[in-house]
């Protein structure tokens, strides 16, 4: 194992603490093994980052899966506000990884997806649809309906939840069931939450 010389100790500190590179990246930059970096840090009592700090840095450096569009028209600015308000009212903020918007109204679903596509610039392949149906409904017909409304391929629909215990007199309130529009990207979820917070004291 090639050791790190004393003259490179300051370089290790600079790369790890100032540039906040990972141990692996420090090793790559100095053209040494990762074990050599660990040994150098132990030998010189250089404190390593905690796991949560490393995860936070990794998250910050991870490229988002979406590309925000320019909302330089009145129509797009209005769409952005509508999307934020819709998520505030019907979106889930319980988790910290996934944008999750649920509704049974086809127009509301379509409008929220328009917000994701035209304002947030999402990656279509990351969209997932989780369905909630009653056992007396035509599941295949309903999935076809929602696929047409959302313009999302049925391959991106996850296994639906089928409710067996229900009041038959109330199923007409949701003739096509209910769906969740899900998009897994913590950065987008945080961004939408920040937009919502901007309106809390409006």
C-alpha positions in Angstrom: 0.0 0.0 0.0 1.5 3.3 -1.1 1.6 5.7 1.9 0.7 9.3 1.8 3.7 11.5 2.5 3.8 14.2 5.2 4.0 16.8 2.5 0.6 15.7 1.2 -1.1 15.8 4.6 -2.2 19.4 4.0 -3.6 18.3 0.6 -5.7 15.6 2.3 -7.1 18.1 4.7 -7.9 20.5 1.9 -9.6 17.9 -0.2 -11.6 16.3 2.6 -12.5 19.3 4.8 -12.4 22.3 2.4 -13.6 20.7 -0.8 -15.6 18.2 1.1 -14.7 15.3 -1.1 -15.4 11.7 -0.1 -12.5 9.5 1.1 -12.7 7.6 -2.2 -12.5 10.9 -4.2 -9.5 12.0 -2.1 -7.8 8.7 -2.9 -8.5 9.2 -6.6 -7.3 12.7 -6.6 -4.0 11.7 -4.9 -3.7 8.5 -6.9 -3.5 6.3 -3.8 -5.7 3.6 -2.4 -8.6 4.3 -0.2 -6.8 2.4 2.6 -3.9 4.8 2.4 -6.3 7.7 3.0 -7.9 6.0 6.0 -4.5 5.1 7.4 -3.3 8.7 7.0 -6.4 10.1 8.7 -6.1 7.7 11.6 -2.4 8.3 12.0 -2.9 12.1 12.1 -6.1 12.0 14.1 -8.1 13.6 11.3 -11.8 13.4 12.2 -14.1 11.7 9.7 -17.5 13.0 8.8 -20.5 11.4 10.5 -22.7 9.2 8.3 -25.6 11.7 8.2 -23.1 14.4 7.1 -21.7 12.2 4.3 -25.3 11.4 3.2 -26.2 15.1 3.2 -23.1 15.9 1.0 -23.9 13.1 -1.4 -27.5 14.3 -1.7 -26.4 17.9 -2.4 -24.1 16.7 -5.2 -26.6 14.4 -6.7 -28.1 15.9 -9.9 -31.9 16.4 -9.8 -34.0 14.3 -12.1 -36.0 17.4 -13.2 -35.2 20.6 -15.0 -37.2 23.7 -14.0 -38.8 25.5 -16.9 -38.8 29.3 -17.3 -42.2 30.6 -16.1 -41.9 33.7 -18.2 -45.5 33.9 -19.3 -48.6 34.8 -17.3 -50.1 31.4 -18.1 -47.1 29.4 -16.7 -46.9 31.6 -13.6 -50.6 30.9 -13.0 -50.0 27.2 -13.6 -47.2 27.2 -11.1 -49.4 28.8 -8.4 -52.2 26.4 -9.1 -49.8 23.4 -8.8 -48.4 24.7 -5.5 -51.9 25.2 -4.1 -53.1 21.8 -5.3 -50.2 20.1 -3.6 -50.7 22.1 -0.4 -54.3 20.9 -0.3 -54.0 17.3 -1.6 -50.4 16.3 -1.6 -48.5 14.3 1.0 -45.8 15.9 3.1 -45.6 12.9 5.5 -42.6 11.4 3.7 -39.3 13.0 2.7 -38.5 11.3 -0.6 -41.5 11.3 -2.9 -43.9 13.8 -4.4 -47.3 12.1 -3.8 -50.5 13.7 -5.1 -53.8 11.9 -4.7 -57.3 12.6 -6.0 -60.3 11.1 -7.8 -61.0 14.1 -9.9 -59.6 13.6 -13.4 -59.3 17.4 -14.1 -57.4 18.0 -10.9 -55.1 15.1 -11.7 -54.5 16.3 -15.2 -53.8 19.9 -14.0 -51.3 18.7 -11.4 -49.5 16.7 -14.0 -49.4 19.7 -16.3 -47.7 21.6 -13.5 -45.1 18.8 -13.1 -44.4 18.7 -16.8 -44.6 22.3 -17.9 -43.2 24.0 -14.7 -41.1 21.4 -13.0 -39.7 19.7 -16.1 -39.9 16.2 -14.7 -38.5 13.0 -16.2 -41.6 11.1 -17.5 -40.0 7.7 -16.9 -39.9 8.4 -13.1 -43.6 8.9 -12.8 -45.6 6.1 -11.0 -49.3 5.8 -10.5 -50.8 4.0 -7.5 -54.5 3.2 -7.8 -57.2 2.7 -5.3 -60.4 0.9 -6.5 -63.5 -0.8 -5.1 -63.9 -4.6 -5.7 -67.1 -4.1 -7.7 -65.4 -1.8 -10.2 -63.9 -2.8 -13.6 -60.2 -2.5 -12.7 -58.9 -2.9 -16.2 -61.3 -0.3 -17.5 -60.4 2.1 -14.7 -56.7 1.7 -15.3 -57.2 2.4 -19.0 -59.2 5.5 -18.1 -56.5 6.9 -15.9 -53.7 6.0 -18.3 -55.6 8.1 -20.9 -56.2 11.0 -18.5 -52.6 11.1 -17.2 -50.9 10.2 -20.5 -48.8 7.8 -18.5 -48.1 4.3 -19.8 -49.8 1.5 -18.0 -46.4 -0.1 -17.4 -45.8 2.7 -14.9 -48.9 1.8 -12.9 -48.1 -0.1 -9.8 -50.2 -2.9 -8.4 -53.6 -1.3 -7.3 -55.2 -1.5 -3.9 -58.6 -3.2 -4.2 -61.0 -2.5 -1.3 -63.3 -5.4 -0.5 -65.2 -3.8 2.4 -67.1 -0.8 1.2 -70.6 0.8 1.1 -72.0 0.1 -2.3 -74.1 3.2 -2.1 -71.0 5.4 -1.9 -68.9 3.9 -4.7 -70.4 6.3 -7.2 -68.6 9.2 -5.6 -65.5 7.7 -7.1 -66.6 5.9 -10.3 -63.1 5.5 -11.5 -61.5 5.0 -8.1 -58.7 7.2 -6.8 -55.1 7.5 -7.9 -51.8 8.7 -6.5 -49.4 10.5 -8.8 -45.9 9.7 -7.5 -42.5 11.1 -8.4 -39.5 10.0 -6.4 -37.1 12.9 -6.1 -36.4 14.4 -2.7 -35.1 17.6 -4.2 -38.4 18.2 -6.1 -40.4 17.5 -2.9 -38.3 19.9 -0.9 -38.7 22.5 -3.6 -42.5 22.2 -3.7 -42.5 22.4 0.2 -40.4 25.6 0.0 -42.8 27.1 -2.5 -45.7 26.2 -0.2 -44.0 27.8 2.8 -43.6 31.0 0.7 -47.4 31.4 0.8 -48.1 30.5 4.4 -47.9 34.1 5.6 -49.2 35.7 2.4 
